[in-house]
Amino acid sequence: MIAIAPSGPLFEKTASNLQEAAARGAQVIVFSDALGAAKLAGIATETIVLPSVDPFVAPILHAIPCSCSPITWPC
């Protein structure tokens, strides 16, 4: 499972969903900022740390690297 989870108002809900997926055996790959990555350290199989930005633009800026990452290759 690949998740875009910047820390912000909906982070806890996303983290809860990721925890449930991991408990069911999913490998969780997370794109998040440093704060979110630290909170998801025990859940995520892999974490890609992105810079912290304003929560208004975070979903857009976190989606760009996700769409062109080696995981979703070819871009």
Secondary structure, 3 states (H helix, E strand, C coil): CEEECCCCCCHHHHHHHHHHHHHCCCCCEEEECHHHHHHCCCCCCEEEECCCCCCCCHHHHHHHHHHCCHHHCCC
